Amino acid sequence: QVQFVESGGGWVQSGGSLRLSCAASETIFKLYAVAWYRQAPGKQREKVATITSIETTNYVDSVKGRFTISRDNAKNTMYLQMNSLKPEDTAVYFCNLAIVSAIQYWGKGTLVTVSA
């Protein structure tokens, strides 16, 4: 199965921006719909944004207009541009396949901390 490594997290003040990156292990990455997920302290993991193999995108309502998902199949990489960050965006962010039932392995994620 394709495996993913997340990077780019950090600390930012409210209103700031961060760009997350996700490196995939296989060139077949380009065939899959993939997604960014996040898990805040004490909460369940939620899917934040999805991008299909033909680059159709979808977002959870709480990030629409602020986050942008993209992919570069030539580099086996996916991105999440996060603007106008809010404290409630604080979470560990993960990338993986968009179909949750197909996921066999989760990476370590990357921590995003947004201060008020």
Helices and strands as residue ranges (DSSP letters): E 4-7, E 10-13, E 18-24, G 27-31, E 34-39, E 46-51, E 57-59, G 61-63, E 67-72, G 73-75, E 77-82, G 87-89, E 91-97, G 100-102, E 110-115
